[in-house]
Amino acid sequence: MWSPQPTRSSTLPARKVALGKALFFDTRLSTDGRVSCATCHDPAKAFTSREPRAVGVNNQIGTRNAPTVLNSAYRDSYFWDGRVRTLDEQAKQPLLNSAEMGMQTETSLVERLRNISEYRRSFRQIYPRRGITLATIAQAIAAFERTLVSRNSAFDRFIQGDARALSENQITGWELFRGKAKCIECHQYTMASPFFTDSNFYNTGIVARGHQFSELAHRAQEITFSGRGAQNNELAHDDQVAELGRFLVTRQPTDIGAFRTPTLRDIELTWPYMHDGSLGTLLDVVRFYNRGGNANPNLDAKMRPLNLTDEEMNNLVEFMRALTSDDVLRQAQTSKPQTRRKT
């Protein structure tokens, strides 16, 4: 049975979580003093940015949509391409990436925090041997992120026996989700893992919208023979190759254009959709899958026309709205949206 929080999270010292929360919301961790983790993962927006693609320091537009960090403690890899295996490592990368928070080196980041008395004191108490380092900064941020859990949705109440928690349209949508629409093949749900994702990577054809697949394949070949193997983070932020997706991690041609299956929890609140933010509404997403995606040589075998009626597509959308956590919605409605004002 799914526990409310991971066991490891429940044993984290409260001071480490509090430190991580302070760091998560602090724009001083960015080179221009305007961007924090929360800028792209805003509680007022269900821990997303609602921008098609993430916007970093100096208003640089990134290559991919910022996914929610809710339930991130339960993942086995991170980023749209799965290029890191731990939440701690995920927390490191944006800090030193020129397109995100922009700090040039670990030394510059550490020196900035050492000049803030509250952080000197907190790190001395929590990490008495190591003090302020990139690793301890990331560990604290990850400790806070592990407390961000989405639960208590209408669907959760329904699956626990409250037959009135869902409307008739939503129940029909749940039946379609498991049946004719085949959504559950990738957006898997079990009581033990109720996140509506299999955490795998698929080419659904989104990459074929603005690119010729032959061009992507050519770029993949160039990377393969150029030896750019240890720069996955940089490549993911390179407009010329970012759409290669999972290929940047595995270097397998079959992974060209493949991206992670996102969670559907709180999906109603986390528009726009897909790895590039190219679909604006849930109905747009359902219509995309209904037609079988966009054709390309790597299109996954699961992508095929579904022949759903308009009514069936609307019922699927209604069902996905039942995956919104009451707690997350309340936080979104009561949180002040993040701004880019310099602190």
N, C-alpha and C positions, 0 to 999 in steps of 0.2 A: 504494500500500500504506500502511496506517495505521502511522505512526511511533509509538514508545512515548510521546513527548512532542512538543508543537509545537516547531518550530524556534525560535520566539521565546522559548519557555520555557528552552531549553537554553542560551541566551546570557545569561540574567539573572544578574547578580552574586549570588554566594552570600550576601553580606551582606544584600542586599535581601530575599531569600527568608527568611533567618533573622529579619530584622526583621518581615516580614509574618507569620511564624509566631507570634512573640511577641505581636504585636497581636491576631492571630486568637484566641488563648487568654486574653487579658487582660480580666478583668471590669471593670477600671478604666475601660474605654472606655464604660461605661454609667453612667447617672445614679445608679443605686442601688448600683453596685459589685458587682452579682450576676450580670450577664448579659454574656457575650462572644459573639463570632461562633460559637464552638464549642458554646455552650449549645444552640443550635438545629441546629448542624451538627457533631455529636459523632462523633469517630472510632470510639468504642465502639458506635455505631449506624449505621455506614456513612455518616457525615456527614449524618445527619438527626437528628430529635429523638424520633421515634416517638410524638409527640403528634398527635392528630387535626388540631389547629391550633397554630401556633407560639405560644409563651408568652413575652412580653417582660418589661420592667421592671415591678416592682410586681405581678407575676403577671397582667398583662393578657393576655387570650386574644385572639389575632389572628383574622383572617378566613380564612386559608388555611394549608394544610399546608406545612411547611418541606421543600423538595426537597433531595436530595443535591447537594453541590457537586463531587462526583467528575466528572471529564471536562468541567468547566465551561469550560475553555480552548477547547473545540471548538465552543461554541455561537455563534450569530449574534445572539441576543437573550436577555434574561434576565427572570426572574420568570414566574409562571404566565400572565401576560397579555402578556409580551414588551415591556414598556414602556421598557426601555433597551437600547442596542445594544452596550455594552462591559462587560467584567467590572469595570473600574475604577469605572464609574458605578454598577454594581450594589452594589459594596462601600460606596459612600457612603451609600446611602439608609437602611439600617437604623440607622446611627450617629445620625442626627438625627431619626429618626421617633419620635414620642411613645409609640407602642405597642410599639416594639421595644427599642432601646437607650437612647432617651429623652434624649440630650443636646440641649439646647434650641437651641444655636447652634454654629457652627464655632468661634467665639471661646472658648466654654466648654470645648469638646473640646480645642482646641489648648493652652489654659492648663493643663488637667489634665496633659497629656503633658509640657509644658515643665517641670512641677514634679517630673518623674521623671528623675533624672540619666542613667540608662542610655539613655532615649529621646532626651534632648538630645544625647548623644554620638553615638548611631547615626544620627540624622537629619542631624546636622552632617557626618558622614562620607559618607553616601549621597546626601544632597541639599544640598550645600554652598551653593548659591545660594538655594534656596527654603526650606530648613529644614522645620519642622513646619507643615503646612497640611492641610486636609481632603483636597486632591488627593493629596498625598504619602502621607498615611496610607492612603488607598484604593489607591493604586498599589502600596504595599508589601504590603497584604493580598492584592490580586489576584495579585501575583507569587508569593506562597505558594500561593494556590489553583490557579494554573496547574501546579503540580507534583503535584497530586492526580489521579492517573490510575488508572483501573481496567482491568486486563487480566489475562491468565493465568487464564482460567476454563476449565472442562471443555469448553465450547463452542468456545473458541479453539483448544484442542488438537485437537478433532474437525475443525474446518474446515480446519486445517492438515495433516490427513491421518491423525490417530490415530483409526481407526475404533472403537477400544475405549474412547475417552474418555467416550462417552455410553452410557447403558443403552438397551435396546430400547424402553422406554417413552418415554425422552427423544427418541430418534430419531423415533419415531412422532409425538411432540408437535411436533418441528421440521417434519415433513411437514404436519401439520395447521396449524401456524402460517403456513406459506407457501401452504397450499391451502384446505381447507374453512373454516377459522376466519377466514381473511383478515386475520389480525393484522398481517401485513407491509405491508398497504396504508398503514398509518399508522406502525407501528413498523418503519420500513425498516432493512434491513441491507445493506451492501455492504462489500467489503474496504477501500475508501477511507474509508467512513464507517460504522464498525461499532457504532453507539451505539443501535440499535433505536429510532430516532425520526426522523420527518421534520421535526421542529421547527415544525410547523404547528399551527393552532388549530382546535378542533372543539367543537361543541355535541353532547355525547354523551347529554344528558338528566339529568346529575347535578343540575343546577340545578333541575330539576322535582321533586326529592324533597321539599324543604321550602318551596317557593315556588310561587305561581301565576304562570305565565309572563306573564299579563296585567299583574300587578303589576310584574314586572321591566321589561316594555316601557314601562309608565307612568313608572317611575323613569328609564329611558333617555331618554324624551321630555323629562322635567323637566331633566335634565342638559344635553341638547342646547340647550334654549332658555334655560338659566340662564347660559350662558357659562362653566361651570366646566371650561375646557379645559386649563388649565396645571397642574392639581393631580392628575395621575394617581396619584402616590404616596399622597397623602392619601385619594383616593377608593378605592384598593385596600384601605385599612384601615378603611373606613366600612362597618359591618355592613349598612346600608340599601342599598348599591349595589355592594358588592364582587362579588356574584354575577353582575354584568353581564359580568365577564371581559374579553375582548379588546375589547369595545365601548368600554371606558373609554379605550382607546388610539386606536382607528380612528374611533369615532363612527359606525360603519356598523351599521344595524339587524340585518343578517345576522350580525353578530358577537356579538349578545347571548347570553350563556351559553357562549361558546366559550373553551376553555382549551388550553394547550400540551399536545402529546403528550409525556409524560415518557419518559426513557430507561428501558429495561428491564434495563440492567446492574445487578447486585446487588439486583434487585427483591425477592428473597427476604428481604433484610435491612432493607428500608426501609418496612415497614408503619407505619401504615395507609395506604390508597391513595386516589387521586383528589385533586383540588385542595383538597378540604375534609376529607380524611381520613375519609370516611364509610364506606368499605369496609375491613373489618378483615383479610381474608385474600385470598390470590391466587385461591382458589376462588370467593370472593365476587365478585371482579372478573370472572372468566371467566363466571360465571353471569349477571352484569349484561349483559355483551356478548352472551351467548348468547340472551337474550330481546330483544335489540335496543335496550337502553337504556330511558329513560323518554320517553314521547311529549311533544312540545311543538312549537310552530310552527317553531322553528329547528333541530330535530333534523337532524343532518347526514345526507345521503343514504346515506353508507356504513353508517349504523346500521340494521341489519335483523336479524331472527332468524336464528340460525346453525344451529339444529337439531342441536346437538352432543349426543351421548350422555354419560352420566355418566363412562364410561370415557375418552372423548375429552377431556372437560374435565380429568380428572385427569392425562392425558398431557400436556396443555398446561401444567399447573402444574409437572409434573416437568421439562419442557423449560426453563421459566423459571428453575428452580433451577440449571440448568446454566450460567446466565449469571453466577453468583456468582464473583467473582475470589478465587482462593486467597489473594492478598496482602491484599485488603480484609477477608476473613473472618478471617485471622490477626490483623490489626490490631484488628478488632472484639473478638476474643476476649481479646486481651492488653492492651487500653487500659482505663484506669480511667475509668468514666463521669464526665462533667462534673456538677458540683454547682452550687448557687446560693449557696454560702457567700461571704460578703463577704471580699474580700482586704484 
